[in-house]
Amino acid sequence: MVILNTEVETEKKPDYPWEEAAYCVCSQVLEQEGFPYDGEVELLLTTPEEIRAMNREHRDTDRVTDVLSFPMLD
C-alpha cells in the first residue's frame, strides 16, 4: 500500500486527474521493485523558481529541473 501526500504551490495545475495517475504510478513502482513495506510519497507541484531554489539548496546546482527526489530510508 502507498500513501500519497500532495501539495500544490502553483496556480497552473494539470487538466486531468493527476493525483489518481500519481497514485497509480507510485503503487506500480513499489510493486515492481518488490518493496516489502507500505510506502509514503510526498509530491509537490511547484513553480520553476521554487524548484530552482530547492535544486540550488540541496544539490548545489543553480538551474531548473523537472524532478527532485529525496530518499526517506537510511
C-alpha positions in Angstrom: 0.0 0.0 0.0 1.2 3.5 -0.8 0.2 6.7 0.9 0.4 9.7 -1.4 0.5 13.2 0.1 0.3 16.0 -2.4 0.9 19.7 -2.2 0.3 22.4 -4.9 2.3 25.6 -4.8 1.4 26.8 -8.2 -1.8 28.1 -9.9 -1.2 26.1 -13.0 -2.3 22.5 -12.5 -2.7 19.6 -14.9 -6.1 19.4 -16.5 -6.5 15.6 -15.9 -6.9 13.6 -12.7 -3.2 13.9 -11.8 -3.5 12.7 -8.2 -5.0 9.4 -9.4 -2.3 9.0 -12.0 0.4 9.8 -9.5 -1.0 7.2 -7.0 -1.1 4.5 -9.7 2.5 5.2 -10.8 3.8 5.1 -7.2 1.9 1.9 -6.5 3.2 0.2 -9.6 6.8 1.3 -9.0 6.8 -0.1 -5.4 5.1 -3.3 -6.6 7.6 -3.8 -9.5 10.6 -3.1 -7.2 9.3 -5.7 -4.7 9.3 -3.0 -1.9 8.2 -5.1 1.1 6.8 -2.2 3.2 3.9 0.3 3.0 5.3 3.3 1.2 4.7 7.0 1.6 5.3 9.5 -1.2 5.3 13.3 -0.9 4.5 15.0 -4.2 4.9 18.8 -4.6 3.8 20.7 -7.7 5.7 24.0 -7.6 7.0 26.8 -9.8 10.2 26.8 -11.8 11.6 29.4 -9.5 11.0 27.4 -6.4 12.4 24.1 -7.8 15.5 26.0 -8.9 15.9 27.3 -5.4 15.5 23.8 -4.0 17.9 22.4 -6.5 20.5 25.0 -5.6 20.0 24.4 -1.8 20.1 20.6 -1.9 22.3 19.8 -4.9 24.4 22.9 -5.4 23.1 23.1 -8.9 21.6 26.5 -9.9 19.2 25.6 -12.6 15.6 24.5 -13.1 14.9 20.8 -13.2 11.8 18.6 -13.8 12.2 16.4 -10.8 13.9 16.3 -7.4 13.7 13.2 -5.3 14.9 12.6 -1.8 15.0 9.1 -0.1 13.5 8.8 3.3 15.1 5.5 4.3 18.6 5.2 5.9 
